[in-house]
Amino acid sequence: MNNVFLPPDLARSGEGELTFAGQSVSALADRYGTPLYLYDEARIRENCRLFLREMHESFPSGSRPLYAGKAASFRQIYRVMREEGMGIDVVSSGEIHTAASVNYPMDSAFFHGNSKTDEEIAFAMDRSVGYFVVDNPEELLAVDRAAARRGIRQKILLRITPGVDPHTYAAVNTGCVDSKFGNSIETGMAEEILGLALSLPHVALVGFHCHVGSQVFYEDVFETCARIMLGFCRDAEKRHGYRAALLDLGGGYGVRYVESDPEVDLSAKLRSLGRTVREYSAALGIPAPAILLEPGRAIVADAGLTVYTVGAVKRIPGYKTYVSVDGGMTDNPRFALYKSRYTCLPAKESGTGAPMRCDVVGRCCESGDIIAQDVLLPSGIARGARIAVCTTGAYNYSMSSRYNRFPRPPVVMLRDGESYVAVRRETPETVAENDL
Ligand SMILES: *Cc1c(COP(=O)(O)O)cnc(C)c1O
Protein backbone atom coordinates (compact mmCIF):
# COMPACT_ATOMS: atom_id res chain seq x y z
CA MET A 1 0.00 0.00 0.00
CA ASN A 2 1.25 3.48 -0.66
CA ASN A 3 -0.69 5.03 2.16
CA VAL A 4 2.64 6.05 3.59
CA PHE A 5 1.33 8.88 5.73
CA LEU A 6 0.55 7.71 9.22
CA PRO A 7 -0.67 10.51 11.49
CA PRO A 8 0.92 10.61 14.95
CA ASP A 9 -0.14 7.84 17.34
CA LEU A 10 -0.77 5.39 14.51
CA ALA A 11 1.47 2.49 13.68
CA ARG A 12 1.37 -0.84 11.85
CA SER A 13 2.45 -3.96 13.70
CA GLY A 14 4.54 -6.62 11.99
CA GLU A 15 1.35 -8.58 11.24
CA GLY A 16 -0.19 -5.58 9.50
CA GLU A 17 -2.48 -4.64 12.40
CA LEU A 18 -3.16 -0.92 12.72
CA THR A 19 -2.55 0.38 16.22
CA PHE A 20 -3.66 3.67 17.76
CA ALA A 21 -1.94 4.85 20.92
CA GLY A 22 -0.36 1.39 20.97
CA GLN A 23 -3.70 -0.49 20.95
CA SER A 24 -5.09 -2.69 18.20
CA VAL A 25 -7.81 -0.86 16.29
CA SER A 26 -9.50 -4.16 15.34
CA ALA A 27 -9.57 -5.31 18.95
CA LEU A 28 -11.12 -2.00 20.06
CA ALA A 29 -13.73 -2.30 17.30
CA ASP A 30 -14.51 -5.88 18.43
CA ARG A 31 -14.92 -4.74 22.00
CA TYR A 32 -16.95 -1.54 21.51
CA GLY A 33 -18.58 -2.06 18.10
CA THR A 34 -18.58 0.34 15.17
CA PRO A 35 -18.91 3.12 14.21
CA LEU A 36 -16.61 4.14 17.01
CA TYR A 37 -14.89 7.37 18.00
CA LEU A 38 -11.53 6.84 19.70
CA TYR A 39 -9.46 9.47 21.49
CA ASP A 40 -5.97 9.19 22.85
CA GLU A 41 -6.09 11.04 26.15
CA ALA A 42 -2.30 11.39 26.35
CA ARG A 43 -2.21 13.07 22.97
CA ILE A 44 -4.85 15.62 24.03
CA ARG A 45 -2.76 16.40 27.11
CA GLU A 46 0.45 16.72 25.08
CA ASN A 47 -1.23 19.15 22.71
CA CYS A 48 -2.44 21.23 25.67
CA ARG A 49 1.01 21.19 27.23
CA LEU A 50 2.66 22.41 24.07
CA PHE A 51 0.46 25.53 24.09
CA LEU A 52 0.80 25.97 27.87
CA ARG A 53 4.57 25.71 27.74
CA GLU A 54 5.15 27.94 24.70
CA MET A 55 2.75 30.58 25.91
CA HIS A 56 4.34 30.57 29.32
CA GLU A 57 7.83 30.89 27.88
CA SER A 58 7.44 33.19 24.89
CA PHE A 59 4.45 35.42 25.59
CA PRO A 60 3.85 38.33 27.96
CA SER A 61 3.08 37.22 31.51
CA GLY A 62 -0.51 36.16 32.15
CA SER A 63 -0.85 34.73 28.62
CA ARG A 64 -2.68 31.41 28.35
CA PRO A 65 -4.37 29.05 25.91
CA LEU A 66 -8.13 28.48 25.96
CA TYR A 67 -9.49 25.25 24.51
CA ALA A 68 -12.26 25.99 22.00
CA GLY A 69 -14.73 23.37 23.15
CA LYS A 70 -16.78 23.43 19.98
CA ALA A 71 -14.10 21.16 18.45
CA ALA A 72 -15.12 18.35 20.81
CA SER A 73 -17.30 18.89 23.83
CA PHE A 74 -18.15 16.20 26.39
CA ARG A 75 -17.56 15.84 30.11
CA GLN A 76 -14.27 13.99 30.05
CA ILE A 77 -12.71 16.65 27.80
CA TYR A 78 -13.50 19.30 30.42
CA ARG A 79 -12.04 17.12 33.18
CA VAL A 80 -8.84 16.92 31.16
CA MET A 81 -8.87 20.70 30.55
CA ARG A 82 -9.39 21.32 34.26
CA GLU A 83 -6.49 19.04 35.14
CA GLU A 84 -4.21 20.62 32.55
CA GLY A 85 -5.03 24.18 33.63
CA MET A 86 -6.47 25.17 30.26
CA GLY A 87 -9.02 27.97 29.93
CA ILE A 88 -12.03 27.19 27.73
CA ASP A 89 -14.30 28.81 25.17
CA VAL A 90 -18.00 28.03 25.44
CA VAL A 91 -20.73 28.96 23.00
CA SER A 92 -23.99 27.58 24.35
CA SER A 93 -25.86 26.68 27.50
CA GLY A 94 -25.13 23.04 26.64
CA GLU A 95 -21.37 23.56 26.62
CA ILE A 96 -21.58 25.68 29.79
CA HIS A 97 -23.59 23.02 31.57
CA THR A 98 -21.30 20.20 30.40
CA ALA A 99 -18.19 21.99 31.69
CA ALA A 100 -19.80 23.19 34.94
CA SER A 101 -21.17 19.70 35.66
CA VAL A 102 -17.63 18.32 36.09
CA ASN A 103 -16.50 21.24 38.27
CA TYR A 104 -14.56 22.96 35.55
CA PRO A 105 -13.69 26.39 37.11
CA MET A 106 -16.07 28.61 35.17
CA ASP A 107 -14.11 31.77 35.95
CA SER A 108 -11.70 30.49 33.25
CA ALA A 109 -14.51 30.18 30.68
CA PHE A 110 -15.02 32.65 27.84
CA PHE A 111 -18.53 32.87 26.42
CA HIS A 112 -18.63 33.36 22.65
CA GLY A 113 -21.34 33.71 20.04
CA ASN A 114 -22.83 36.33 17.77
CA SER A 115 -26.42 35.86 18.90
CA LYS A 116 -26.54 35.07 22.59
CA THR A 117 -30.10 35.03 23.86
CA ASP A 118 -31.20 36.73 27.10
CA GLU A 119 -31.78 33.26 28.55
CA GLU A 120 -28.24 32.16 27.70
CA ILE A 121 -26.77 35.37 29.09
CA ALA A 122 -28.64 34.75 32.34
CA PHE A 123 -27.66 31.06 32.33
CA ALA A 124 -23.98 31.95 31.91
CA MET A 125 -24.02 34.68 34.59
CA ASP A 126 -25.79 32.41 37.05
CA ARG A 127 -22.98 29.88 36.58
CA SER A 128 -20.32 32.59 37.00
CA VAL A 129 -18.83 32.29 33.52
CA GLY A 130 -15.73 34.47 33.80
CA TYR A 131 -15.76 36.43 30.56
CA PHE A 132 -18.27 37.32 27.87
CA VAL A 133 -16.84 37.91 24.42
CA VAL A 134 -19.34 40.48 23.22
CA ASP A 135 -20.10 40.48 19.51
CA ASN A 136 -22.34 43.52 18.93
CA PRO A 137 -23.86 46.60 20.58
CA GLU A 138 -27.29 45.05 21.21
CA GLU A 139 -25.69 42.15 23.02
CA LEU A 140 -23.48 44.56 24.96
CA LEU A 141 -26.54 46.39 26.25
CA ALA A 142 -28.24 43.08 27.12
CA VAL A 143 -25.16 41.94 29.10
CA ASP A 144 -25.03 45.28 30.92
CA ARG A 145 -28.73 44.99 31.84
CA ALA A 146 -28.37 41.39 33.05
CA ALA A 147 -25.31 42.34 35.13
CA ALA A 148 -27.17 45.35 36.57
CA ARG A 149 -30.02 43.08 37.70
CA ARG A 150 -27.49 40.93 39.56
CA GLY A 151 -25.61 43.89 40.96
CA ILE A 152 -22.33 42.80 39.35
CA ARG A 153 -19.83 44.11 36.82
CA GLN A 154 -19.44 41.45 34.16
CA LYS A 155 -15.96 41.09 32.67
CA ILE A 156 -16.09 41.30 28.89
CA LEU A 157 -13.93 41.33 25.78
CA LEU A 158 -15.09 42.97 22.57
CA ARG A 159 -14.92 40.96 19.39
CA ILE A 160 -13.09 43.00 16.79
CA THR A 161 -12.74 42.24 13.06
CA PRO A 162 -9.21 43.05 11.97
CA GLY A 163 -9.88 42.62 8.24
CA VAL A 164 -7.47 39.79 7.54
CA ASP A 165 -8.30 37.07 5.07
CA PRO A 166 -6.69 33.90 6.47
CA HIS A 167 -6.74 32.08 3.15
CA THR A 168 -5.00 34.63 1.01
CA TYR A 169 -2.90 35.58 4.02
CA ALA A 170 -2.64 39.20 3.01
CA ALA A 171 -3.87 41.84 5.36
CA VAL A 172 -6.55 43.22 3.15
CA ASN A 173 -8.80 46.00 4.16
CA THR A 174 -11.82 44.31 2.71
CA GLY A 175 -11.25 40.59 3.41
CA CYS A 176 -13.31 39.75 6.41
CA VAL A 177 -14.84 43.12 7.11
CA ASP A 178 -18.14 41.65 5.94
CA SER A 179 -18.02 38.82 8.50
CA LYS A 180 -21.12 38.14 10.56
CA PHE A 181 -18.83 38.15 13.59
CA GLY A 182 -17.44 41.12 15.40
CA ASN A 183 -16.94 44.81 14.79
CA SER A 184 -14.73 45.94 11.98
CA ILE A 185 -11.94 48.39 12.65
CA GLU A 186 -12.08 49.73 9.12
CA THR A 187 -15.75 50.70 9.19
CA GLY A 188 -15.50 52.45 12.56
CA MET A 189 -17.84 49.91 14.20
CA ALA A 190 -15.02 48.77 16.50
CA GLU A 191 -14.42 52.29 17.75
CA GLU A 192 -18.15 52.74 18.27
CA ILE A 193 -18.66 49.62 20.39
CA LEU A 194 -15.54 50.47 22.37
CA GLY A 195 -17.00 53.89 23.28
CA LEU A 196 -20.26 52.24 24.27
CA ALA A 197 -18.56 49.56 26.41
CA LEU A 198 -16.56 52.19 28.28
CA SER A 199 -19.74 54.13 29.06
CA LEU A 200 -21.64 51.24 30.67
CA PRO A 201 -21.57 50.80 34.44
CA HIS A 202 -22.10 47.05 34.67
CA VAL A 203 -19.50 45.74 32.28
CA ALA A 204 -15.76 45.72 32.92
CA LEU A 205 -13.91 45.78 29.63
CA VAL A 206 -10.75 43.67 29.99
CA GLY A 207 -9.65 43.61 26.37
CA PHE A 208 -10.26 42.62 22.78
CA HIS A 209 -10.77 39.45 20.82
CA CYS A 210 -10.41 38.45 17.20
CA HIS A 211 -10.58 35.17 15.33
CA VAL A 212 -9.99 35.13 11.62
CA GLY A 213 -10.53 31.55 10.55
CA SER A 214 -9.76 27.90 10.87
CA GLN A 215 -7.22 25.49 9.44
CA VAL A 216 -4.82 28.39 8.89
CA PHE A 217 -1.38 27.46 7.58
CA TYR A 218 0.05 30.75 6.37
CA GLU A 219 2.76 31.88 8.74
CA ASP A 220 1.81 35.51 8.71
CA VAL A 221 -1.87 35.39 9.53
CA PHE A 222 -1.58 35.40 13.31
CA GLU A 223 1.27 37.87 13.30
CA THR A 224 -0.57 40.23 10.97
CA CYS A 225 -3.63 40.01 13.21
CA ALA A 226 -1.51 40.62 16.27
CA ARG A 227 -0.07 43.79 14.75
CA ILE A 228 -3.47 45.12 13.70
CA MET A 229 -4.98 44.35 17.09
CA LEU A 230 -2.05 45.84 19.00
CA GLY A 231 -2.48 48.95 16.85
CA PHE A 232 -6.12 49.01 17.90
CA CYS A 233 -5.04 48.72 21.57
CA ARG A 234 -2.67 51.63 21.11
CA ASP A 235 -5.46 53.73 19.55
CA ALA A 236 -7.83 52.83 22.40
CA GLU A 237 -5.23 54.08 24.83
CA LYS A 238 -4.65 57.28 22.88
CA ARG A 239 -8.29 58.10 22.31
CA HIS A 240 -9.90 56.86 25.51
CA GLY A 241 -7.08 56.41 27.96
CA TYR A 242 -8.19 52.78 28.03
CA ARG A 243 -5.52 50.10 28.41
CA ALA A 244 -6.42 46.52 27.39
CA ALA A 245 -5.16 43.87 29.82
CA LEU A 246 -6.02 40.95 27.54
CA LEU A 247 -5.72 40.43 23.82
CA ASP A 248 -7.29 37.24 22.49
CA LEU A 249 -6.01 36.27 19.06
CA GLY A 250 -8.43 33.36 18.54
CA GLY A 251 -7.87 29.88 17.21
CA GLY A 252 -7.38 28.33 13.83
CA TYR A 253 -4.00 26.58 13.96
CA GLY A 254 -3.84 24.22 10.99
CA VAL A 255 -3.66 20.45 11.43
CA ARG A 256 -2.27 17.91 8.99
CA TYR A 257 -5.04 15.61 7.71
CA VAL A 258 -3.45 14.22 4.57
CA GLU A 259 0.08 13.82 3.38
CA SER A 260 -0.13 16.86 1.10
CA ASP A 261 -1.05 19.20 3.99
CA PRO A 262 1.94 21.18 5.21
CA GLU A 263 3.76 19.95 8.29
CA VAL A 264 3.33 22.44 11.09
CA ASP A 265 6.01 23.26 13.62
CA LEU A 266 3.61 24.64 16.19
CA SER A 267 6.25 25.38 18.81
CA ALA A 268 8.24 27.48 16.38
CA LYS A 269 5.11 29.29 15.20
CA LEU A 270 4.06 30.11 18.73
CA ARG A 271 7.51 31.34 19.71
CA SER A 272 7.60 33.60 16.71
CA LEU A 273 4.12 34.96 17.48
CA GLY A 274 5.18 35.64 21.08
CA ARG A 275 8.19 37.54 19.82
CA THR A 276 6.07 39.60 17.42
CA VAL A 277 3.70 40.57 20.23
CA ARG A 278 6.53 41.72 22.49
CA GLU A 279 8.47 43.56 19.80
CA TYR A 280 5.50 45.23 18.20
CA SER A 281 4.07 46.37 21.55
CA ALA A 282 7.43 47.92 22.36
CA ALA A 283 7.52 49.59 18.94
CA LEU A 284 4.06 51.06 19.59
CA GLY A 285 5.12 52.20 23.03
CA ILE A 286 2.45 50.22 24.91
CA PRO A 287 2.87 47.52 27.56
CA ALA A 288 2.27 44.12 25.92
CA PRO A 289 -1.16 42.79 26.92
CA ALA A 290 -1.48 39.20 28.10
CA ILE A 291 -2.30 37.07 25.06
CA LEU A 292 -4.98 34.43 24.82
CA LEU A 293 -5.08 31.85 22.04
CA GLU A 294 -8.05 29.60 21.39
CA PRO A 295 -6.93 26.36 19.76
CA GLY A 296 -9.69 23.81 19.20
CA ARG A 297 -8.64 21.63 16.30
CA ALA A 298 -4.95 21.74 17.28
CA ILE A 299 -5.81 20.24 20.68
CA VAL A 300 -8.07 17.35 19.68
CA ALA A 301 -7.96 16.64 15.92
CA ASP A 302 -4.94 14.35 15.83
CA ALA A 303 -5.97 12.71 19.11
CA GLY A 304 -9.05 11.23 17.41
CA LEU A 305 -9.75 8.32 15.09
CA THR A 306 -13.03 6.88 13.78
CA VAL A 307 -13.46 3.18 13.09
CA TYR A 308 -16.09 1.83 10.71
CA THR A 309 -17.10 -1.56 9.37
CA VAL A 310 -17.46 -1.95 5.63
CA GLY A 311 -20.96 -2.85 4.44
CA ALA A 312 -20.37 -3.17 0.71
CA VAL A 313 -17.83 -2.52 -2.02
CA LYS A 314 -19.53 -1.40 -5.22
CA ARG A 315 -17.44 -1.34 -8.38
CA ILE A 316 -19.09 0.60 -11.16
CA PRO A 317 -17.12 -0.49 -14.25
CA GLY A 318 -15.53 2.41 -16.05
CA TYR A 319 -16.55 4.84 -13.29
CA LYS A 320 -15.60 4.40 -9.71
CA THR A 321 -15.64 2.23 -6.64
CA TYR A 322 -17.62 2.97 -3.52
CA VAL A 323 -16.76 1.52 -0.15
CA SER A 324 -19.87 1.93 2.05
CA VAL A 325 -19.47 1.93 5.80
CA ASP A 326 -21.75 1.78 8.83
CA GLY A 327 -21.50 5.53 9.56
CA GLY A 328 -21.39 8.65 7.46
CA MET A 329 -22.26 12.33 7.48
CA THR A 330 -24.11 11.80 10.76
CA ASP A 331 -20.82 11.17 12.55
CA ASN A 332 -18.56 13.13 10.19
CA PRO A 333 -20.26 15.88 8.17
CA ARG A 334 -17.03 17.61 7.21
CA PHE A 335 -16.84 16.38 3.64
CA ALA A 336 -20.46 17.37 3.08
CA LEU A 337 -19.78 20.80 4.57
CA TYR A 338 -16.29 21.64 3.37
CA LYS A 339 -15.05 18.88 1.04
CA SER A 340 -12.58 18.03 3.79
CA ARG A 341 -9.94 15.42 3.13
CA TYR A 342 -8.98 12.52 5.37
CA THR A 343 -6.45 9.74 5.52
CA CYS A 344 -8.23 6.35 5.51
CA LEU A 345 -6.47 3.17 6.54
CA PRO A 346 -7.50 -0.49 6.71
CA ALA A 347 -7.40 -1.87 10.25
CA LYS A 348 -5.70 -4.98 8.86
CA GLU A 349 -3.37 -4.79 5.94
CA SER A 350 -1.99 -8.26 5.43
CA GLY A 351 -2.96 -10.15 2.28
CA THR A 352 -5.62 -7.68 1.25
CA GLY A 353 -4.44 -6.87 -2.22
CA ALA A 354 -3.11 -4.01 -4.29
CA PRO A 355 -4.24 -0.43 -3.67
CA MET A 356 -7.58 0.55 -5.14
CA ARG A 357 -8.84 4.07 -5.65
CA CYS A 358 -12.27 4.59 -4.10
CA ASP A 359 -14.70 6.85 -2.27
CA VAL A 360 -15.57 5.96 1.31
CA VAL A 361 -19.26 6.74 1.70
CA GLY A 362 -21.84 6.61 4.47
CA ARG A 363 -25.30 5.09 4.68
CA CYS A 364 -27.47 8.18 4.86
CA CYS A 365 -30.11 8.86 2.23
CA GLU A 366 -28.01 11.57 0.55
CA SER A 367 -25.59 11.21 -2.36
CA GLY A 368 -23.48 13.88 -0.66
CA ASP A 369 -22.93 11.51 2.25
CA ILE A 370 -19.25 11.01 1.62
CA ILE A 371 -16.55 10.58 4.23
CA ALA A 372 -13.50 10.71 2.01
CA GLN A 373 -13.13 10.97 -1.73
CA ASP A 374 -10.46 9.41 -3.88
CA VAL A 375 -8.55 7.47 -1.27
CA LEU A 376 -6.51 4.30 -1.59
CA LEU A 377 -7.66 1.13 0.17
CA PRO A 378 -6.62 -2.48 -0.47
CA SER A 379 -8.60 -3.99 -3.35
CA GLY A 380 -9.36 -7.08 -1.28
CA ILE A 381 -11.39 -5.08 1.22
CA ALA A 382 -14.93 -6.48 1.62
CA ARG A 383 -17.98 -6.48 3.85
CA GLY A 384 -16.96 -6.88 7.48
CA ALA A 385 -13.52 -5.29 7.12
CA ARG A 386 -12.69 -2.42 9.46
CA ILE A 387 -11.38 0.88 8.24
CA ALA A 388 -10.04 3.77 10.26
CA VAL A 389 -10.47 7.41 9.35
CA CYS A 390 -7.67 9.39 10.93
CA THR A 391 -7.51 12.81 12.59
CA THR A 392 -11.23 12.95 13.34
CA GLY A 393 -10.91 14.33 16.87
CA ALA A 394 -12.14 17.81 15.96
CA TYR A 395 -15.56 18.74 14.56
CA ASN A 396 -16.73 15.16 14.13
CA TYR A 397 -18.43 14.09 17.36
CA SER A 398 -19.27 17.73 18.07
CA MET A 399 -20.91 18.13 14.65
CA SER A 400 -22.63 14.75 14.66
CA SER A 401 -26.36 14.56 14.08
CA ARG A 402 -29.20 12.06 14.28
CA TYR A 403 -30.16 12.45 10.64
CA ASN A 404 -32.08 9.35 9.53
CA ARG A 405 -32.27 8.65 13.27
CA PHE A 406 -28.98 6.84 13.30
CA PRO A 407 -27.87 6.55 16.93
CA ARG A 408 -24.58 8.36 17.53
CA PRO A 409 -21.41 6.30 18.08
CA PRO A 410 -19.79 6.18 21.51
CA VAL A 411 -16.64 8.06 22.45
CA VAL A 412 -13.98 5.74 23.83
CA MET A 413 -10.81 7.16 25.35
CA LEU A 414 -7.47 5.37 25.42
CA ARG A 415 -5.16 5.83 28.37
CA ASP A 416 -2.08 3.95 29.53
CA GLY A 417 -2.78 0.89 27.41
CA GLU A 418 -6.40 0.74 28.57
CA SER A 419 -9.67 2.08 27.26
CA TYR A 420 -12.84 3.48 28.79
CA VAL A 421 -16.15 4.85 27.56
CA ALA A 422 -16.43 8.65 27.84
CA VAL A 423 -19.76 8.97 25.99
CA ARG A 424 -22.11 5.99 25.72
CA ARG A 425 -23.37 4.76 22.37
CA GLU A 426 -26.86 6.03 21.62
CA THR A 427 -29.54 3.44 21.03
CA PRO A 428 -32.79 3.46 19.03
CA GLU A 429 -34.51 4.10 22.38
CA THR A 430 -32.35 7.06 23.45
CA VAL A 431 -32.79 8.57 20.00
CA ALA A 432 -36.54 8.77 20.66
CA GLU A 433 -36.29 9.74 24.33
CA ASN A 434 -37.52 13.32 23.97
CA ASP A 435 -40.40 12.45 21.67
CA LEU A 436 -43.85 12.67 23.27
C1 LIG B 1 -13.83 28.02 15.95
C2 LIG B 1 -13.22 28.98 16.86
C3 LIG B 1 -12.02 28.66 17.51
C4 LIG B 1 -11.28 27.37 17.29
O1 LIG B 1 -10.84 27.21 15.99
P1 LIG B 1 -9.89 25.97 15.62
O2 LIG B 1 -9.74 26.10 14.16
O3 LIG B 1 -10.58 24.74 16.02
O4 LIG B 1 -8.61 26.17 16.37
C5 LIG B 1 -11.51 29.58 18.39
N1 LIG B 1 -12.13 30.75 18.63
C6 LIG B 1 -13.29 31.09 18.02
C7 LIG B 1 -13.93 32.38 18.34
C8 LIG B 1 -13.87 30.23 17.11
O5 LIG B 1 -15.01 30.57 16.51
The ligand as an SDF file (V2000), in Angstrom:
LIG
                    3D

 15 15  0  0  0  0  0  0  0  0999 V2000
  -13.8320   28.0230   15.9490 C   0  0  0  0  0  0  0  0  0  0  0  0
  -13.2200   28.9780   16.8590 C   0  0  0  0  0  0  0  0  0  0  0  0
  -12.0220   28.6600   17.5070 C   0  0  0  0  0  0  0  0  0  0  0  0
  -11.2840   27.3740   17.2890 C   0  0  0  0  0  0  0  0  0  0  0  0
  -10.8430   27.2080   15.9900 O   0  0  0  0  0  0  0  0  0  0  0  0
   -9.8930   25.9750   15.6220 P   0  0  0  0  0  0  0  0  0  0  0  0
   -9.7420   26.0950   14.1560 O   0  0  0  0  0  0  0  0  0  0  0  0
  -10.5840   24.7370   16.0240 O   0  0  0  0  0  0  0  0  0  0  0  0
   -8.6110   26.1690   16.3660 O   0  0  0  0  0  0  0  0  0  0  0  0
  -11.5060   29.5810   18.3890 C   0  0  0  0  0  0  0  0  0  0  0  0
  -12.1350   30.7540   18.6290 N   0  0  0  0  0  0  0  0  0  0  0  0
  -13.2900   31.0900   18.0210 C   0  0  0  0  0  0  0  0  0  0  0  0
  -13.9260   32.3790   18.3370 C   0  0  0  0  0  0  0  0  0  0  0  0
  -13.8670   30.2260   17.1110 C   0  0  0  0  0  0  0  0  0  0  0  0
  -15.0050   30.5670   16.5090 O   0  0  0  0  0  0  0  0  0  0  0  0
  1  2  1  0
  2  3  1  0
  2 14  2  0
  3  4  1  0
  3 10  2  0
  4  5  1  0
  5  6  1  0
  6  7  2  0
  6  8  1  0
  6  9  1  0
 10 11  1  0
 11 12  2  0
 12 13  1  0
 12 14  1  0
 14 15  1  0
M  END
$$$$
